[in-house]
Amino acid sequence: MKKFIILNFLFLFLIGSVISYYGIYVSGDDWSFHISSIGGALMGYSIYVSLKLYFHVYKRMAKESIKN
């Protein structure tokens, strides 16, 4: 399960980084701020989802260890 969480984080974070890079450095029009904002939001979402999955999994594991 840890591998799934790490891969999920890396996948979303890398996509967000590429979108932010495109928005800041490549796009020269008025849309650059919006594109880079979407990339930043995706990077933040990747951190949020990874932490949420991590704590959900380990909270469930703690409950199972108490039952046994």
N, CA, C, O and CB atoms as a CASP TS submission, in Angstrom:
PFRMAT TS
TARGET T0000
AUTHOR 0000-0000-0000
METHOD Language model
MODEL 1
PARENT N/A
ATOM      1  N   MET     1       0.818  -1.193   0.000  1.00  0.00           N
ATOM      2  CA  MET     1       0.000   0.000   0.000  1.00  0.00           C
ATOM      3  C   MET     1       0.862   1.256   0.000  1.00  0.00           C
ATOM      4  O   MET     1       0.482   2.275  -0.576  1.00  0.00           O
ATOM      5  CB  MET     1      -0.931  -0.001   1.198  1.00  0.00           C
ATOM      6  N   LYS     2       2.030   1.179   0.652  1.00  0.00           N
ATOM      7  CA  LYS     2       2.914   2.341   0.653  1.00  0.00           C
ATOM      8  C   LYS     2       3.372   2.683  -0.762  1.00  0.00           C
ATOM      9  O   LYS     2       3.498   3.856  -1.113  1.00  0.00           O
ATOM     10  CB  LYS     2       4.126   2.088   1.552  1.00  0.00           C
ATOM     11  N   LYS     3       3.619   1.661  -1.564  1.00  0.00           N
ATOM     12  CA  LYS     3       4.058   1.905  -2.941  1.00  0.00           C
ATOM     13  C   LYS     3       2.968   2.614  -3.731  1.00  0.00           C
ATOM     14  O   LYS     3       3.262   3.493  -4.541  1.00  0.00           O
ATOM     15  CB  LYS     3       4.438   0.584  -3.632  1.00  0.00           C
ATOM     16  N   PHE     4       1.715   2.242  -3.503  1.00  0.00           N
ATOM     17  CA  PHE     4       0.598   2.888  -4.184  1.00  0.00           C
ATOM     18  C   PHE     4       0.503   4.364  -3.794  1.00  0.00           C
ATOM     19  O   PHE     4       0.274   5.220  -4.648  1.00  0.00           O
ATOM     20  CB  PHE     4      -0.716   2.166  -3.856  1.00  0.00           C
ATOM     21  N   ILE     5       0.677   4.653  -2.525  1.00  0.00           N
ATOM     22  CA  ILE     5       0.619   6.042  -2.062  1.00  0.00           C
ATOM     23  C   ILE     5       1.752   6.854  -2.659  1.00  0.00           C
ATOM     24  O   ILE     5       1.540   7.984  -3.098  1.00  0.00           O
ATOM     25  CB  ILE     5       0.675   6.106  -0.531  1.00  0.00           C
ATOM     26  N   ILE     6       2.932   6.302  -2.680  1.00  0.00           N
ATOM     27  CA  ILE     6       4.094   7.016  -3.227  1.00  0.00           C
ATOM     28  C   ILE     6       3.933   7.226  -4.725  1.00  0.00           C
ATOM     29  O   ILE     6       4.212   8.317  -5.223  1.00  0.00           O
ATOM     30  CB  ILE     6       5.397   6.244  -2.935  1.00  0.00           C
ATOM     31  N   LEU     7       3.493   6.213  -5.452  1.00  0.00           N
ATOM     32  CA  LEU     7       3.294   6.359  -6.895  1.00  0.00           C
ATOM     33  C   LEU     7       2.193   7.358  -7.209  1.00  0.00           C
ATOM     34  O   LEU     7       2.313   8.130  -8.160  1.00  0.00           O
ATOM     35  CB  LEU     7       2.963   5.012  -7.524  1.00  0.00           C
ATOM     36  N   ASN     8       1.132   7.356  -6.432  1.00  0.00           N
ATOM     37  CA  ASN     8       0.057   8.319  -6.614  1.00  0.00           C
ATOM     38  C   ASN     8       0.575   9.738  -6.424  1.00  0.00           C
ATOM     39  O   ASN     8       0.273  10.626  -7.222  1.00  0.00           O
ATOM     40  CB  ASN     8      -1.091   8.034  -5.640  1.00  0.00           C
ATOM     41  N   PHE     9       1.355   9.951  -5.365  1.00  0.00           N
ATOM     42  CA  PHE     9       1.920  11.262  -5.099  1.00  0.00           C
ATOM     43  C   PHE     9       2.845  11.709  -6.223  1.00  0.00           C
ATOM     44  O   PHE     9       2.731  12.830  -6.718  1.00  0.00           O
ATOM     45  CB  PHE     9       2.668  11.252  -3.781  1.00  0.00           C
ATOM     46  N   LEU    10       3.754  10.838  -6.622  1.00  0.00           N
ATOM     47  CA  LEU    10       4.712  11.196  -7.661  1.00  0.00           C
ATOM     48  C   LEU    10       4.034  11.499  -8.992  1.00  0.00           C
ATOM     49  O   LEU    10       4.398  12.456  -9.676  1.00  0.00           O
ATOM     50  CB  LEU    10       5.719  10.082  -7.842  1.00  0.00           C
ATOM     51  N   PHE    11       3.060  10.693  -9.355  1.00  0.00           N
ATOM     52  CA  PHE    11       2.356  10.892 -10.617  1.00  0.00           C
ATOM     53  C   PHE    11       1.658  12.255 -10.645  1.00  0.00           C
ATOM     54  O   PHE    11       1.847  13.028 -11.585  1.00  0.00           O
ATOM     55  CB  PHE    11       1.334   9.765 -10.840  1.00  0.00           C
ATOM     56  N   LEU    12       0.861  12.548  -9.631  1.00  0.00           N
ATOM     57  CA  LEU    12       0.154  13.821  -9.603  1.00  0.00           C
ATOM     58  C   LEU    12       1.100  15.007  -9.450  1.00  0.00           C
ATOM     59  O   LEU    12       0.894  16.049 -10.072  1.00  0.00           O
ATOM     60  CB  LEU    12      -0.852  13.824  -8.478  1.00  0.00           C
ATOM     61  N   PHE    13       2.136  14.855  -8.626  1.00  0.00           N
ATOM     62  CA  PHE    13       3.081  15.947  -8.413  1.00  0.00           C
ATOM     63  C   PHE    13       3.859  16.269  -9.685  1.00  0.00           C
ATOM     64  O   PHE    13       4.076  17.439 -10.000  1.00  0.00           O
ATOM     65  CB  PHE    13       4.046  15.595  -7.287  1.00  0.00           C
ATOM     66  N   LEU    14       4.277  15.246 -10.411  1.00  0.00           N
ATOM     67  CA  LEU    14       5.013  15.477 -11.649  1.00  0.00           C
ATOM     68  C   LEU    14       4.137  16.110 -12.727  1.00  0.00           C
ATOM     69  O   LEU    14       4.597  16.982 -13.464  1.00  0.00           O
ATOM     70  CB  LEU    14       5.593  14.172 -12.159  1.00  0.00           C
ATOM     71  N   ILE    15       2.894  15.684 -12.823  1.00  0.00           N
ATOM     72  CA  ILE    15       1.980  16.305 -13.788  1.00  0.00           C
ATOM     73  C   ILE    15       1.755  17.766 -13.414  1.00  0.00           C
ATOM     74  O   ILE    15       1.751  18.633 -14.288  1.00  0.00           O
ATOM     75  CB  ILE    15       0.626  15.542 -13.842  1.00  0.00           C
ATOM     76  N   GLY    16       1.568  18.048 -12.121  1.00  0.00           N
ATOM     77  CA  GLY    16       1.407  19.430 -11.675  1.00  0.00           C
ATOM     78  C   GLY    16       2.638  20.269 -11.943  1.00  0.00           C
ATOM     79  O   GLY    16       2.529  21.442 -12.300  1.00  0.00           O
ATOM     80  N   SER    17       3.812  19.676 -11.773  1.00  0.00           N
ATOM     81  CA  SER    17       5.056  20.407 -12.045  1.00  0.00           C
ATOM     82  C   SER    17       5.192  20.749 -13.523  1.00  0.00           C
ATOM     83  O   SER    17       5.599  21.858 -13.871  1.00  0.00           O
ATOM     84  CB  SER    17       6.265  19.588 -11.590  1.00  0.00           C
ATOM     85  N   VAL    18       4.857  19.811 -14.384  1.00  0.00           N
ATOM     86  CA  VAL    18       4.941  20.055 -15.824  1.00  0.00           C
ATOM     87  C   VAL    18       3.951  21.145 -16.245  1.00  0.00           C
ATOM     88  O   VAL    18       4.285  22.016 -17.048  1.00  0.00           O
ATOM     89  CB  VAL    18       4.669  18.755 -16.608  1.00  0.00           C
ATOM     90  N   ILE    19       2.738  21.091 -15.701  1.00  0.00           N
ATOM     91  CA  ILE    19       1.738  22.106 -16.034  1.00  0.00           C
ATOM     92  C   ILE    19       2.179  23.475 -15.536  1.00  0.00           C
ATOM     93  O   ILE    19       2.018  24.470 -16.244  1.00  0.00           O
ATOM     94  CB  ILE    19       0.370  21.738 -15.433  1.00  0.00           C
ATOM     95  N   SER    20       2.731  23.541 -14.334  1.00  0.00           N
ATOM     96  CA  SER    20       3.221  24.822 -13.806  1.00  0.00           C
ATOM     97  C   SER    20       4.372  25.351 -14.642  1.00  0.00           C
ATOM     98  O   SER    20       4.429  26.545 -14.938  1.00  0.00           O
ATOM     99  CB  SER    20       3.662  24.671 -12.346  1.00  0.00           C
ATOM    100  N   TYR    21       5.291  24.475 -15.025  1.00  0.00           N
ATOM    101  CA  TYR    21       6.415  24.899 -15.862  1.00  0.00           C
ATOM    102  C   TYR    21       5.916  25.450 -17.188  1.00  0.00           C
ATOM    103  O   TYR    21       6.397  26.480 -17.661  1.00  0.00           O
ATOM    104  CB  TYR    21       7.384  23.728 -16.104  1.00  0.00           C
ATOM    105  N   TYR    22       4.957  24.768 -17.782  1.00  0.00           N
ATOM    106  CA  TYR    22       4.397  25.229 -19.041  1.00  0.00           C
ATOM    107  C   TYR    22       3.733  26.600 -18.858  1.00  0.00           C
ATOM    108  O   TYR    22       3.908  27.492 -19.687  1.00  0.00           O
ATOM    109  CB  TYR    22       3.383  24.204 -19.585  1.00  0.00           C
ATOM    110  N   GLY    23       2.985  26.758 -17.789  1.00  0.00           N
ATOM    111  CA  GLY    23       2.288  28.016 -17.554  1.00  0.00           C
ATOM    112  C   GLY    23       3.213  29.178 -17.287  1.00  0.00           C
ATOM    113  O   GLY    23       2.929  30.301 -17.703  1.00  0.00           O
ATOM    114  N   ILE    24       4.317  28.932 -16.600  1.00  0.00           N
ATOM    115  CA  ILE    24       5.216  30.029 -16.228  1.00  0.00           C
ATOM    116  C   ILE    24       6.197  30.352 -17.349  1.00  0.00           C
ATOM    117  O   ILE    24       6.360  31.519 -17.705  1.00  0.00           O
ATOM    118  CB  ILE    24       5.983  29.678 -14.953  1.00  0.00           C
ATOM    119  N   TYR    25       6.843  29.351 -17.903  1.00  0.00           N
ATOM    120  CA  TYR    25       7.958  29.607 -18.807  1.00  0.00           C
ATOM    121  C   TYR    25       7.611  29.515 -20.288  1.00  0.00           C
ATOM    122  O   TYR    25       8.215  30.218 -21.098  1.00  0.00           O
ATOM    123  CB  TYR    25       9.049  28.658 -18.512  1.00  0.00           C
ATOM    124  N   VAL    26       6.672  28.682 -20.658  1.00  0.00           N
ATOM    125  CA  VAL    26       6.419  28.458 -22.076  1.00  0.00           C
ATOM    126  C   VAL    26       5.305  29.360 -22.586  1.00  0.00           C
ATOM    127  O   VAL    26       5.431  29.984 -23.639  1.00  0.00           O
ATOM    128  CB  VAL    26       6.064  26.998 -22.326  1.00  0.00           C
ATOM    129  N   SER    27       4.218  29.424 -21.832  1.00  0.00           N
ATOM    130  CA  SER    27       3.070  30.198 -22.283  1.00  0.00           C
ATOM    131  C   SER    27       3.325  31.682 -22.037  1.00  0.00           C
ATOM    132  O   SER    27       3.641  32.085 -20.918  1.00  0.00           O
ATOM    133  CB  SER    27       1.780  29.738 -21.564  1.00  0.00           C
ATOM    134  N   GLY    28       3.189  32.486 -23.076  1.00  0.00           N
ATOM    135  CA  GLY    28       3.467  33.908 -22.944  1.00  0.00           C
ATOM    136  C   GLY    28       2.232  34.775 -23.020  1.00  0.00           C
ATOM    137  O   GLY    28       2.351  36.000 -23.060  1.00  0.00           O
ATOM    138  N   ASP    29       1.074  34.196 -23.040  1.00  0.00           N
ATOM    139  CA  ASP    29      -0.149  34.982 -23.185  1.00  0.00           C
ATOM    140  C   ASP    29      -0.798  35.244 -21.823  1.00  0.00           C
ATOM    141  O   ASP    29      -0.181  35.015 -20.783  1.00  0.00           O
ATOM    142  CB  ASP    29      -1.140  34.261 -24.114  1.00  0.00           C
ATOM    143  N   ASP    30      -2.019  35.716 -21.835  1.00  0.00           N
ATOM    144  CA  ASP    30      -2.732  36.046 -20.601  1.00  0.00           C
ATOM    145  C   ASP    30      -3.161  34.821 -19.817  1.00  0.00           C
ATOM    146  O   ASP    30      -3.568  34.941 -18.661  1.00  0.00           O
ATOM    147  CB  ASP    30      -3.938  36.879 -20.917  1.00  0.00           C
ATOM    148  N   TRP    31      -3.079  33.662 -20.411  1.00  0.00           N
ATOM    149  CA  TRP    31      -3.507  32.437 -19.745  1.00  0.00           C
ATOM    150  C   TRP    31      -2.424  31.820 -18.869  1.00  0.00           C
ATOM    151  O   TRP    31      -2.683  30.829 -18.187  1.00  0.00           O
ATOM    152  CB  TRP    31      -3.950  31.435 -20.768  1.00  0.00           C
ATOM    153  N   SER    32      -1.223  32.379 -18.872  1.00  0.00           N
ATOM    154  CA  SER    32      -0.118  31.753 -18.146  1.00  0.00           C
ATOM    155  C   SER    32      -0.394  31.672 -16.649  1.00  0.00           C
ATOM    156  O   SER    32      -0.054  30.676 -16.012  1.00  0.00           O
ATOM    157  CB  SER    32       1.170  32.521 -18.389  1.00  0.00           C
ATOM    158  N   PHE    33      -1.007  32.709 -16.083  1.00  0.00           N
ATOM    159  CA  PHE    33      -1.329  32.673 -14.655  1.00  0.00           C
ATOM    160  C   PHE    33      -2.333  31.569 -14.347  1.00  0.00           C
ATOM    161  O   PHE    33      -2.193  30.864 -13.348  1.00  0.00           O
ATOM    162  CB  PHE    33      -1.882  34.026 -14.197  1.00  0.00           C
ATOM    163  N   HIS    34      -3.326  31.416 -15.183  1.00  0.00           N
ATOM    164  CA  HIS    34      -4.345  30.392 -14.949  1.00  0.00           C
ATOM    165  C   HIS    34      -3.770  28.988 -15.096  1.00  0.00           C
ATOM    166  O   HIS    34      -4.096  28.089 -14.321  1.00  0.00           O
ATOM    167  CB  HIS    34      -5.515  30.578 -15.913  1.00  0.00           C
ATOM    168  N   ILE    35      -2.922  28.809 -16.084  1.00  0.00           N
ATOM    169  CA  ILE    35      -2.312  27.490 -16.294  1.00  0.00           C
ATOM    170  C   ILE    35      -1.412  27.127 -15.125  1.00  0.00           C
ATOM    171  O   ILE    35      -1.465  26.003 -14.627  1.00  0.00           O
ATOM    172  CB  ILE    35      -1.509  27.464 -17.608  1.00  0.00           C
ATOM    173  N   SER    36      -0.581  28.074 -14.682  1.00  0.00           N
ATOM    174  CA  SER    36       0.310  27.779 -13.562  1.00  0.00           C
ATOM    175  C   SER    36      -0.472  27.601 -12.265  1.00  0.00           C
ATOM    176  O   SER    36      -0.042  26.847 -11.392  1.00  0.00           O
ATOM    177  CB  SER    36       1.345  28.892 -13.401  1.00  0.00           C
ATOM    178  N   SER    37      -1.608  28.275 -12.120  1.00  0.00           N
ATOM    179  CA  SER    37      -2.451  28.084 -10.933  1.00  0.00           C
ATOM    180  C   SER    37      -3.035  26.677 -10.896  1.00  0.00           C
ATOM    181  O   SER    37      -3.115  26.063  -9.832  1.00  0.00           O
ATOM    182  CB  SER    37      -3.584  29.122 -10.905  1.00  0.00           C
ATOM    183  N   ILE    38      -3.439  26.169 -12.045  1.00  0.00           N
ATOM    184  CA  ILE    38      -3.957  24.796 -12.113  1.00  0.00           C
ATOM    185  C   ILE    38      -2.862  23.801 -11.739  1.00  0.00           C
ATOM    186  O   ILE    38      -3.111  22.836 -11.017  1.00  0.00           O
ATOM    187  CB  ILE    38      -4.505  24.485 -13.531  1.00  0.00           C
ATOM    188  N   GLY    39      -1.660  24.040 -12.230  1.00  0.00           N
ATOM    189  CA  GLY    39      -0.543  23.162 -11.880  1.00  0.00           C
ATOM    190  C   GLY    39      -0.223  23.200 -10.397  1.00  0.00           C
ATOM    191  O   GLY    39       0.045  22.161  -9.793  1.00  0.00           O
ATOM    192  N   GLY    40      -0.247  24.384  -9.806  1.00  0.00           N
ATOM    193  CA  GLY    40      -0.004  24.501  -8.365  1.00  0.00           C
ATOM    194  C   GLY    40      -1.090  23.835  -7.549  1.00  0.00           C
ATOM    195  O   GLY    40      -0.810  23.202  -6.532  1.00  0.00           O
ATOM    196  N   ALA    41      -2.331  23.975  -7.991  1.00  0.00           N
ATOM    197  CA  ALA    41      -3.437  23.314  -7.290  1.00  0.00           C
ATOM    198  C   ALA    41      -3.299  21.797  -7.376  1.00  0.00           C
ATOM    199  O   ALA    41      -3.601  21.091  -6.414  1.00  0.00           O
ATOM    200  CB  ALA    41      -4.793  23.757  -7.876  1.00  0.00           C
ATOM    201  N   LEU    42      -2.851  21.298  -8.510  1.00  0.00           N
ATOM    202  CA  LEU    42      -2.668  19.856  -8.655  1.00  0.00           C
ATOM    203  C   LEU    42      -1.533  19.353  -7.768  1.00  0.00           C
ATOM    204  O   LEU    42      -1.623  18.258  -7.212  1.00  0.00           O
ATOM    205  CB  LEU    42      -2.389  19.500 -10.117  1.00  0.00           C
ATOM    206  N   MET    43      -0.470  20.136  -7.629  1.00  0.00           N
ATOM    207  CA  MET    43       0.613  19.738  -6.732  1.00  0.00           C
ATOM    208  C   MET    43       0.126  19.709  -5.284  1.00  0.00           C
ATOM    209  O   MET    43       0.446  18.781  -4.541  1.00  0.00           O
ATOM    210  CB  MET    43       1.813  20.695  -6.875  1.00  0.00           C
ATOM    211  N   GLY    44      -0.638  20.709  -4.883  1.00  0.00           N
ATOM    212  CA  GLY    44      -1.192  20.717  -3.532  1.00  0.00           C
ATOM    213  C   GLY    44      -2.153  19.571  -3.307  1.00  0.00           C
ATOM    214  O   GLY    44      -2.171  18.969  -2.234  1.00  0.00           O
ATOM    215  N   TYR    45      -2.955  19.264  -4.319  1.00  0.00           N
ATOM    216  CA  TYR    45      -3.900  18.149  -4.222  1.00  0.00           C
ATOM    217  C   TYR    45      -3.156  16.823  -4.087  1.00  0.00           C
ATOM    218  O   TYR    45      -3.609  15.931  -3.368  1.00  0.00           O
ATOM    219  CB  TYR    45      -4.826  18.116  -5.455  1.00  0.00           C
ATOM    220  N   SER    46      -2.024  16.685  -4.767  1.00  0.00           N
ATOM    221  CA  SER    46      -1.262  15.436  -4.662  1.00  0.00           C
ATOM    222  C   SER    46      -0.752  15.236  -3.240  1.00  0.00           C
ATOM    223  O   SER    46      -0.745  14.111  -2.740  1.00  0.00           O
ATOM    224  CB  SER    46      -0.083  15.435  -5.652  1.00  0.00           C
ATOM    225  N   ILE    47      -0.328  16.308  -2.585  1.00  0.00           N
ATOM    226  CA  ILE    47       0.126  16.204  -1.201  1.00  0.00           C
ATOM    227  C   ILE    47      -1.043  15.860  -0.283  1.00  0.00           C
ATOM    228  O   ILE    47      -0.918  15.012   0.601  1.00  0.00           O
ATOM    229  CB  ILE    47       0.795  17.517  -0.750  1.00  0.00           C
ATOM    230  N   TYR    48      -2.167  16.514  -0.495  1.00  0.00           N
ATOM    231  CA  TYR    48      -3.358  16.269   0.327  1.00  0.00           C
ATOM    232  C   TYR    48      -3.846  14.824   0.207  1.00  0.00           C
ATOM    233  O   TYR    48      -4.116  14.170   1.214  1.00  0.00           O
ATOM    234  CB  TYR    48      -4.479  17.229  -0.074  1.00  0.00           C
ATOM    235  N   VAL    49      -3.956  14.338  -1.009  1.00  0.00           N
ATOM    236  CA  VAL    49      -4.464  12.975  -1.216  1.00  0.00           C
ATOM    237  C   VAL    49      -3.498  11.942  -0.635  1.00  0.00           C
ATOM    238  O   VAL    49      -3.932  10.946  -0.055  1.00  0.00           O
ATOM    239  CB  VAL    49      -4.689  12.703  -2.720  1.00  0.00           C
ATOM    240  N   SER    50      -2.209  12.171  -0.786  1.00  0.00           N
ATOM    241  CA  SER    50      -1.230  11.223  -0.249  1.00  0.00           C
ATOM    242  C   SER    50      -1.313  11.155   1.271  1.00  0.00           C
ATOM    243  O   SER    50      -1.287  10.068   1.848  1.00  0.00           O
ATOM    244  CB  SER    50       0.190  11.615  -0.681  1.00  0.00           C
ATOM    245  N   LEU    51      -1.413  12.305   1.917  1.00  0.00           N
ATOM    246  CA  LEU    51      -1.532  12.300   3.371  1.00  0.00           C
ATOM    247  C   LEU    51      -2.849  11.678   3.819  1.00  0.00           C
ATOM    248  O   LEU    51      -2.887  10.954   4.814  1.00  0.00           O
ATOM    249  CB  LEU    51      -1.412  13.718   3.915  1.00  0.00           C
ATOM    250  N   LYS    52      -3.914  11.952   3.102  1.00  0.00           N
ATOM    251  CA  LYS    52      -5.215  11.395   3.441  1.00  0.00           C
ATOM    252  C   LYS    52      -5.190   9.864   3.330  1.00  0.00           C
ATOM    253  O   LYS    52      -5.688   9.170   4.216  1.00  0.00           O
ATOM    254  CB  LYS    52      -6.307  11.985   2.525  1.00  0.00           C
ATOM    255  N   LEU    53      -4.615   9.344   2.252  1.00  0.00           N
ATOM    256  CA  LEU    53      -4.501   7.892   2.091  1.00  0.00           C
ATOM    257  C   LEU    53      -3.614   7.284   3.167  1.00  0.00           C
ATOM    258  O   LEU    53      -3.931   6.232   3.723  1.00  0.00           O
ATOM    259  CB  LEU    53      -3.949   7.550   0.708  1.00  0.00           C
ATOM    260  N   TYR    54      -2.503   7.949   3.457  1.00  0.00           N
ATOM    261  CA  TYR    54      -1.557   7.444   4.445  1.00  0.00           C
ATOM    262  C   TYR    54      -2.226   7.303   5.812  1.00  0.00           C
ATOM    263  O   TYR    54      -2.127   6.255   6.451  1.00  0.00           O
ATOM    264  CB  TYR    54      -0.337   8.373   4.541  1.00  0.00           C
ATOM    265  N   PHE    55      -2.902   8.352   6.256  1.00  0.00           N
ATOM    266  CA  PHE    55      -3.528   8.296   7.574  1.00  0.00           C
ATOM    267  C   PHE    55      -4.739   7.374   7.596  1.00  0.00           C
ATOM    268  O   PHE    55      -5.034   6.770   8.627  1.00  0.00           O
ATOM    269  CB  PHE    55      -3.935   9.685   8.015  1.00  0.00           C
ATOM    270  N   HIS    56      -5.438   7.258   6.486  1.00  0.00           N
ATOM    271  CA  HIS    56      -6.580   6.335   6.420  1.00  0.00           C
ATOM    272  C   HIS    56      -6.112   4.888   6.547  1.00  0.00           C
ATOM    273  O   HIS    56      -6.714   4.094   7.270  1.00  0.00           O
ATOM    274  CB  HIS    56      -7.359   6.527   5.099  1.00  0.00           C
ATOM    275  N   VAL    57      -5.054   4.557   5.854  1.00  0.00           N
ATOM    276  CA  VAL    57      -4.538   3.186   5.883  1.00  0.00           C
ATOM    277  C   VAL    57      -4.014   2.845   7.270  1.00  0.00           C
ATOM    278  O   VAL    57      -4.308   1.769   7.790  1.00  0.00           O
ATOM    279  CB  VAL    57      -3.425   3.000   4.834  1.00  0.00           C
ATOM    280  N   TYR    58      -3.246   3.739   7.878  1.00  0.00           N
ATOM    281  CA  TYR    58      -2.658   3.407   9.165  1.00  0.00           C
ATOM    282  C   TYR    58      -3.652   3.488  10.304  1.00  0.00           C
ATOM    283  O   TYR    58      -3.458   2.839  11.332  1.00  0.00           O
ATOM    284  CB  TYR    58      -1.506   4.310   9.445  1.00  0.00           C
ATOM    285  N   LYS    59      -4.714   4.268  10.151  1.00  0.00           N
ATOM    286  CA  LYS    59      -5.772   4.258  11.160  1.00  0.00           C
ATOM    287  C   LYS    59      -6.512   2.925  11.099  1.00  0.00           C
ATOM    288  O   LYS    59      -6.874   2.361  12.132  1.00  0.00           O
ATOM    289  CB  LYS    59      -6.758   5.445  10.949  1.00  0.00           C
ATOM    290  N   ARG    60      -6.734   2.425   9.883  1.00  0.00           N
ATOM    291  CA  ARG    60      -7.404   1.135   9.738  1.00  0.00           C
ATOM    292  C   ARG    60      -6.514   0.008  10.272  1.00  0.00           C
ATOM    293  O   ARG    60      -7.012  -0.937  10.884  1.00  0.00           O
ATOM    294  CB  ARG    60      -7.768   0.878   8.258  1.00  0.00           C
ATOM    295  N   MET    61      -5.213   0.103  10.044  1.00  0.00           N
ATOM    296  CA  MET    61      -4.311  -0.924  10.554  1.00  0.00           C
ATOM    297  C   MET    61      -4.282  -0.910  12.079  1.00  0.00           C
ATOM    298  O   MET    61      -4.187  -1.966  12.704  1.00  0.00           O
ATOM    299  CB  MET    61      -2.897  -0.723   9.994  1.00  0.00           C
ATOM    300  N   ALA    62      -4.362   0.259  12.676  1.00  0.00           N
ATOM    301  CA  ALA    62      -4.364   0.330  14.141  1.00  0.00           C
ATOM    302  C   ALA    62      -5.631  -0.295  14.702  1.00  0.00           C
ATOM    303  O   ALA    62      -5.578  -0.975  15.727  1.00  0.00           O
ATOM    304  CB  ALA    62      -4.237   1.788  14.617  1.00  0.00           C
ATOM    305  N   LYS    63      -6.771  -0.078  14.050  1.00  0.00           N
ATOM    306  CA  LYS    63      -8.020  -0.687  14.519  1.00  0.00           C
ATOM    307  C   LYS    63      -7.962  -2.196  14.413  1.00  0.00           C
ATOM    308  O   LYS    63      -8.446  -2.901  15.298  1.00  0.00           O
ATOM    309  CB  LYS    63      -9.210  -0.155  13.724  1.00  0.00           C
ATOM    310  N   GLU    64      -7.376  -2.696  13.341  1.00  0.00           N
ATOM    311  CA  GLU    64      -7.274  -4.146  13.168  1.00  0.00           C
ATOM    312  C   GLU    64      -6.330  -4.775  14.181  1.00  0.00           C
ATOM    313  O   GLU    64      -6.564  -5.898  14.628  1.00  0.00           O
ATOM    314  CB  GLU    64      -6.806  -4.473  11.762  1.00  0.00           C
ATOM    315  N   SER    65      -5.279  -4.075  14.547  1.00  0.00           N
ATOM    316  CA  SER    65      -4.345  -4.625  15.523  1.00  0.00           C
ATOM    317  C   SER    65      -4.963  -4.636  16.922  1.00  0.00           C
ATOM    318  O   SER    65      -4.621  -5.483  17.748  1.00  0.00           O
ATOM    319  CB  SER    65      -3.038  -3.819  15.525  1.00  0.00           C
ATOM    320  N   ILE    66      -5.875  -3.691  17.187  1.00  0.00           N
ATOM    321  CA  ILE    66      -6.548  -3.692  18.487  1.00  0.00           C
ATOM    322  C   ILE    66      -7.522  -4.856  18.568  1.00  0.00           C
ATOM    323  O   ILE    66      -7.670  -5.467  19.626  1.00  0.00           O
ATOM    324  CB  ILE    66      -7.285  -2.358  18.726  1.00  0.00           C
ATOM    325  N   LYS    67      -8.192  -5.171  17.453  1.00  0.00           N
ATOM    326  CA  LYS    67      -9.142  -6.291  17.437  1.00  0.00           C
ATOM    327  C   LYS    67      -8.448  -7.615  17.691  1.00  0.00           C
ATOM    328  O   LYS    67      -9.004  -8.498  18.344  1.00  0.00           O
ATOM    329  CB  LYS    67      -9.879  -6.345  16.104  1.00  0.00           C
ATOM    330  N   ASN    68      -7.245  -7.758  17.182  1.00  0.00           N
ATOM    331  CA  ASN    68      -6.529  -9.035  17.315  1.00  0.00           C
ATOM    332  C   ASN    68      -5.849  -9.066  18.617  1.00  0.00           C
ATOM    333  O   ASN    68      -5.183 -10.050  18.942  1.00  0.00           O
ATOM    334  CB  ASN    68      -5.524  -9.252  16.194  1.00  0.00           C
TER
END
